[in-house]
């Protein structure tokens, strides 16, 4: 199956000021030579996805430098491409107005590559994920859209997009950052939070983005996902079922962190330190690539993506 990955890396990260005064949020240093963007890129590459387009915008210079320096020669030897794309420089061109607008203005990539599926993934989370397992879930349910989701306590629901799903995973409701979490229906005091990682059938992606643009809608979470239940085959993929090799017994199963605030970023940095870290960055079976790529064994079995050649 041929996949095209679009990585959303253009956000300003206002809650991380002053750290983001000179860097885009995904380009912020994390730990042991890695930057935040290295997590999503590693997951995609380890999952066999060969063509990745990073949609950047806010202060992209350090992001571009890091990807070229840390990934360029390593990827080109393996026929993998990471392209970094900025808004077109035209007299009447505007900046991206949201996540959906960024993808809409790059739909020519979908038409050019003709993928079987399009992965639209966020660039600002710390986690490991075998994307192939989400693809299998999507295909098995004949889904048109799949949203990766993780259970979070009800008290934290206002920080996330929240999905309501049936036993089979079919999404029947979506609320972006609900202001009254207590009104949500949930089991055991937990709700399903969107990870900002989506799989789209290409025709569905084009259709929903064209309709959204006509309506002046610009964001996946605020505008598009709330309208899809009942109109499309949209499913929630339970991230806790995702298994990657090499995770040690002392690590937190299904580790995922949205590092959108200074407190959460520093807490996640603490999770990767010590002799028994909650998230061990040293895992040769599922490496988090970064600035120190030499000697790391890549995971390349069961290739899922398309072939390409160069790093932008």
C-alpha positions as CSV (number, residue, x, y, z in Angstrom):
1,X,0.0,0.0,0.0
2,X,1.3,3.4,-1.0
3,X,1.2,6.1,1.7
4,X,2.0,9.8,1.6
5,X,2.7,11.4,5.0
6,X,2.0,15.1,5.6
7,X,3.5,16.3,8.8
8,X,2.0,19.4,10.4
9,X,4.9,21.4,11.7
10,X,3.9,25.1,11.2
11,X,2.5,26.0,14.6
12,X,3.9,28.9,16.6
13,X,3.7,27.1,20.0
14,X,2.6,30.2,21.9
15,X,2.3,28.3,25.2
16,X,6.0,27.5,24.9
17,X,7.2,31.1,24.8
18,X,10.0,32.2,25.3
19,X,11.4,28.8,24.1
20,X,9.8,29.4,20.7
21,X,11.0,32.9,20.2
22,X,13.6,31.6,17.8
23,X,12.4,28.1,17.0
24,X,9.3,26.4,15.7
25,X,7.8,24.2,18.3
26,X,8.8,20.9,16.5
27,X,12.4,22.1,16.2
28,X,12.8,22.6,20.0
29,X,15.6,20.5,21.5
30,X,14.2,17.6,23.5
31,X,16.9,15.3,24.9
32,X,20.0,13.3,23.8
33,X,20.4,15.3,20.6
34,X,16.8,14.7,19.5
35,X,14.3,17.4,18.7
36,X,10.6,17.1,19.1
37,X,10.0,16.6,15.3
38,X,12.3,13.5,15.4
39,X,9.6,11.5,17.1
40,X,7.0,11.7,14.3
41,X,9.7,11.4,11.6
42,X,11.1,8.3,13.3
43,X,7.7,6.7,13.6
44,X,7.0,7.2,9.9
45,X,10.4,6.1,8.7
46,X,10.4,3.0,11.0
47,X,6.9,2.1,9.7
48,X,8.3,2.0,6.1
49,X,6.8,5.2,4.8
50,X,9.2,6.5,2.2
51,X,7.8,9.9,1.2
52,X,7.2,12.4,4.0
53,X,6.3,16.1,3.5
54,X,6.8,18.4,6.4
55,X,4.5,21.5,6.2
56,X,6.4,24.3,8.0
57,X,5.7,27.9,8.5
58,X,6.6,29.6,11.8
59,X,10.4,30.4,12.1
60,X,11.3,27.4,10.0
61,X,15.1,28.0,9.7
62,X,16.2,25.8,12.6
63,X,13.7,23.1,11.6
64,X,15.1,23.0,8.0
65,X,18.7,23.0,9.3
66,X,18.1,20.2,11.7
67,X,16.3,17.9,9.2
68,X,19.0,18.4,6.6
69,X,21.9,17.9,9.1
70,X,20.4,15.0,11.1
71,X,18.5,13.1,8.4
72,X,19.7,14.1,4.9
73,X,22.6,11.7,4.1
74,X,21.1,8.8,6.1
75,X,17.8,8.9,4.3
76,X,19.2,9.5,0.8
77,X,21.2,6.3,1.0
78,X,17.9,4.4,1.7
79,X,15.7,5.9,-1.0
80,X,13.6,7.9,1.6
81,X,12.5,11.5,1.1
82,X,11.7,14.1,3.7
83,X,10.6,17.4,2.0
84,X,10.1,20.5,4.0
85,X,7.5,22.8,2.3
86,X,6.8,26.4,3.2
87,X,3.8,28.5,2.1
88,X,4.3,29.6,-1.5
89,X,6.0,33.0,-1.8
90,X,3.5,34.9,-4.0
91,X,2.3,38.5,-3.9
92,X,-1.2,37.5,-2.9
93,X,-0.2,34.4,-0.8
94,X,-1.3,34.3,2.8
95,X,0.1,32.3,5.7
96,X,-1.6,29.0,6.6
97,X,-4.6,29.8,8.6
98,X,-4.8,26.4,10.3
99,X,-4.0,22.8,10.0
100,X,-6.7,22.0,7.4
101,X,-5.8,25.1,5.4
102,X,-2.1,24.0,5.3
103,X,-3.1,20.6,3.9
104,X,-5.6,22.1,1.5
105,X,-3.0,24.4,0.0
106,X,-0.8,21.4,-0.6
107,X,-3.3,19.0,-2.2
108,X,-1.2,19.0,-5.3
109,X,1.0,16.6,-3.4
110,X,-1.9,14.1,-3.2
111,X,-2.7,14.5,-6.8
112,X,0.9,14.1,-7.8
113,X,1.8,11.0,-5.8
114,X,-1.6,9.3,-6.1
115,X,-1.3,7.4,-2.8
116,X,-3.7,4.8,-1.5
117,X,-3.8,6.6,1.9
118,X,-2.7,9.9,3.2
119,X,-1.3,10.2,6.8
120,X,-1.7,13.6,8.3
121,X,0.3,13.6,11.5
122,X,1.2,16.3,14.1
123,X,4.9,17.1,14.7
124,X,4.8,18.1,18.3
125,X,4.3,14.9,20.4
126,X,6.6,12.5,22.1
127,X,5.8,8.8,21.5
128,X,6.5,5.6,19.6
129,X,4.0,4.3,17.1
130,X,4.0,1.6,14.4
131,X,1.8,3.4,11.8
132,X,1.3,0.1,9.9
133,X,-1.0,-1.2,12.7
134,X,-3.2,1.9,12.3
135,X,-3.3,1.3,8.6
136,X,-4.4,-2.3,9.2
137,X,-7.2,-1.0,11.5
138,X,-8.3,1.5,8.9
139,X,-8.4,-1.0,6.0
140,X,-10.1,-3.8,8.1
141,X,-13.0,-1.4,8.9
142,X,-13.2,0.1,5.4
143,X,-12.7,3.4,7.1
144,X,-12.6,6.7,5.1
145,X,-11.0,8.5,8.1
146,X,-9.2,7.2,11.1
147,X,-8.1,9.2,14.1
148,X,-5.5,7.9,16.5
149,X,-6.8,8.3,20.1
150,X,-5.6,7.8,23.6
151,X,-7.6,7.6,26.9
152,X,-7.0,10.6,29.2
153,X,-8.7,11.5,32.5
154,X,-11.9,13.4,32.2
155,X,-10.4,16.3,34.1
156,X,-7.9,16.9,31.2
157,X,-10.5,16.7,28.4
158,X,-10.6,20.5,27.9
159,X,-7.0,20.4,26.5
160,X,-7.8,17.9,23.7
161,X,-10.2,17.1,20.9
162,X,-12.5,14.4,22.4
163,X,-14.0,11.5,20.5
164,X,-17.1,9.5,21.3
165,X,-16.9,6.0,19.8
166,X,-18.8,2.8,19.8
167,X,-17.5,-0.6,20.7
168,X,-16.3,-1.1,17.1
169,X,-14.4,2.2,17.1
170,X,-16.9,4.0,14.9
171,X,-16.9,7.7,15.9
172,X,-20.3,9.1,16.7
173,X,-19.2,12.5,18.1
174,X,-16.2,14.8,18.3
175,X,-15.8,17.9,20.4
176,X,-12.7,20.1,20.2
177,X,-11.4,21.2,23.7
178,X,-14.8,21.0,25.5
179,X,-15.3,23.8,28.0
180,X,-17.6,21.6,30.2
181,X,-15.9,18.2,30.4
182,X,-18.3,17.0,33.1
183,X,-21.1,17.0,30.5
184,X,-19.2,14.4,28.3
185,X,-20.4,10.8,28.4
186,X,-17.4,8.6,29.4
187,X,-16.6,5.3,31.0
188,X,-14.4,5.0,34.1
189,X,-13.7,8.7,34.3
190,X,-11.7,8.7,31.0
191,X,-12.3,10.0,27.5
192,X,-10.7,9.3,24.1
193,X,-8.4,12.2,23.2
194,X,-7.3,12.8,19.6
195,X,-3.5,12.6,19.1
196,X,-3.7,14.8,16.0
197,X,-2.8,11.8,13.8
198,X,-5.2,11.0,11.0
199,X,-5.5,8.6,8.1
200,X,-7.6,9.7,5.1
201,X,-8.6,8.0,1.9
202,X,-7.3,10.5,-0.6
203,X,-10.7,11.2,-2.3
204,X,-12.3,11.8,1.1
205,X,-9.5,14.2,2.1
206,X,-9.9,16.2,-1.0
207,X,-13.6,16.3,-0.7
208,X,-13.8,17.4,3.0
209,X,-11.1,20.1,2.5
210,X,-12.7,21.5,-0.6
211,X,-16.0,21.7,1.3
212,X,-14.3,23.2,4.3
213,X,-12.6,25.9,2.3
214,X,-15.9,26.9,0.7
215,X,-17.3,27.4,4.2
216,X,-14.3,29.3,5.4
217,X,-13.2,26.5,7.8
218,X,-9.4,26.1,8.4
219,X,-8.7,23.6,11.2
220,X,-9.1,19.9,11.5
221,X,-10.0,19.9,15.2
222,X,-12.2,22.9,15.4
223,X,-14.0,22.6,12.0
224,X,-13.6,19.4,10.1
225,X,-13.7,16.5,12.5
226,X,-16.9,17.6,14.4
227,X,-18.7,17.4,11.0
228,X,-17.6,14.0,9.9
229,X,-19.5,11.6,12.3
230,X,-22.7,10.4,10.6
231,X,-21.4,11.6,7.2
232,X,-18.4,9.4,6.7
233,X,-16.9,6.2,7.9
234,X,-14.7,7.7,10.6
235,X,-13.1,5.4,13.3
236,X,-11.0,6.0,16.4
237,X,-7.8,3.9,16.5
238,X,-7.0,3.0,20.1
239,X,-3.3,3.9,20.5
240,X,-2.9,1.7,23.6
241,X,-3.2,-1.3,21.3
242,X,-0.2,-0.3,19.3
243,X,2.9,-2.4,19.9
244,X,6.5,-1.6,19.0
245,X,9.5,-3.9,19.5
246,X,12.2,-3.2,22.1
247,X,10.1,-1.6,24.8
248,X,11.4,-2.6,28.2
249,X,9.4,-3.8,31.2
250,X,10.0,-0.7,33.2
251,X,8.8,1.7,30.5
252,X,5.2,3.1,30.5
253,X,3.1,1.2,28.0
254,X,1.6,3.4,25.3
255,X,3.7,6.4,26.3
256,X,2.4,9.6,24.6
257,X,2.8,13.2,25.6
258,X,1.6,16.4,24.1
259,X,4.4,18.7,25.0
260,X,2.5,21.9,24.4
261,X,3.5,23.8,27.6
262,X,6.8,24.4,29.3
263,X,5.7,22.3,32.2
264,X,4.7,19.3,30.0
265,X,7.9,19.6,28.0
266,X,10.2,19.5,31.0
267,X,8.2,16.7,32.5
268,X,8.6,14.6,29.3
269,X,12.3,15.4,29.3
270,X,12.4,14.0,32.8
271,X,10.6,10.8,31.6
272,X,13.6,9.9,29.4
273,X,16.3,10.2,32.0
274,X,17.6,7.9,34.7
275,X,18.4,4.1,34.7
276,X,14.7,3.1,34.4
277,X,13.1,5.8,32.3
278,X,9.4,5.8,31.6
279,X,10.4,6.3,27.9
280,X,13.8,4.9,26.9
281,X,15.3,6.7,24.0
282,X,17.8,3.9,23.5
283,X,15.9,1.3,21.6
284,X,17.7,-0.2,18.6
285,X,14.6,-2.1,17.6
286,X,12.6,1.1,17.2
287,X,15.1,3.9,17.2
288,X,14.2,7.6,17.6
289,X,16.6,9.0,15.0
290,X,18.1,12.4,15.5
291,X,21.5,14.0,15.4
292,X,23.3,10.8,16.2
293,X,22.2,8.5,13.4
294,X,25.4,6.6,12.8
295,X,25.3,3.0,14.0
296,X,21.6,2.8,14.5
297,X,19.8,-0.1,13.0
298,X,16.8,1.0,11.0
299,X,13.5,-0.9,11.0
300,X,12.5,-1.5,7.4
301,X,10.4,-4.7,7.2
302,X,7.0,-4.9,5.5
303,X,7.4,-1.6,3.6
304,X,4.2,0.4,3.4
305,X,5.1,3.6,1.6
306,X,6.2,4.9,-1.8
307,X,9.7,5.3,-3.1
308,X,11.4,8.7,-3.4
309,X,14.9,10.1,-3.5
310,X,15.9,13.3,-1.8
311,X,15.7,15.4,1.3
312,X,14.5,18.9,0.7
